[in-house]
Amino acid sequence: MVESWPFHPFAIPSSPVLRIGAYPLHGSPVFHVDPNHYHAELALKRALLAADHSYYVQAYPESLPAQWELLVWGVEELARSYPQWFYVEQRDTELHWENRLRGETAIIRVGEELGLWPIDWLGRQVQEDLLLIAVDEAAGHPLIAGQLCFPNRWCLADKMGLPMAMIHGPVPGFNAHLAASTNQLIARLQPQRPVWRRNWSLVVLPDLDLSPRLGALDRQKAAITAENAGEKVFYRVERQTLVRMVRHPVVLFTVRTYVAALAELTTDPQWAAALARMLRQLDPLMLDYKGVTPYLHPLLAYLDRQAMSGLQ
């Protein structure tokens, strides 16, 4: 098993600067399997998929060969990283799969009818959302397949087929400062050299699934005060990885989501002070995009109070 883990979900916030911030994984797992939350999160995934499958899974038919490569790679990656929980053996075109956490086994005939899109099947084994991006510079690297159960205010139907620049168009400053470097990262990414990055947000619901169809959250935001911000505001972190497949010109983009109430994190006064400092330095347009502006003042009052507690 790979023991190193270069990521701490709720590390002290450090930078308000808009940047890619992609780092090599150096052999650490692409997927983060957390047995303490694995069963609950996979059960939630399966419930969402059963309720409205076409909302959470979409793919273009021409992506199917690449999805099959992704599935084979994915089960091998799980077995490599977590041999105590996953096992796979390939016999000709058959994959003999064992998920010991779920007590499930399967025989998968590669390239034959599976009953699910391969990306959907793999997504039911991991806690990450899975998105498949075509490596196509002329088309701007469009999104061609995905299982997205735990989005932060977006959905596949709004993004399928769009290039990276349009997918991230609502992010203030993205096209001016990050679009070119993002496209370059995808185009130059090498197989066997995956990278990871972090993304953070503040939200007013602890739910992993923050689909747009939940509607506006203004009512919850309006109710936030300096006294209740610790319990009503949540720090949401995404550990994102990018992996280039070998045989097909596609990149897997994974999103593993972690959520914690501020009350849990701000018991560390330094953490509270760092978040307050970062929010004060953040571009107002980014505060608007992240949905923080409506409750920024009571949130800062709460964070300042928590930070001061360390000086007493």
Helices and strands as residue ranges (DSSP letters): E 23-24, H 35-51, H 53-56, E 57-59, G 61-63, H 64-81, E 86-91, E 94-99, E 104-109, H 118-123, E 129-134, E 143-147, H 156-159, H 164-167, I 174-178, H 179-188, E 195-203, G 212-214, H 218-222, H 229-232, E 234-244, E 250-261, H 262-265, H 269-281, H 284-289, G 293-295, H 296-308, G 309-311
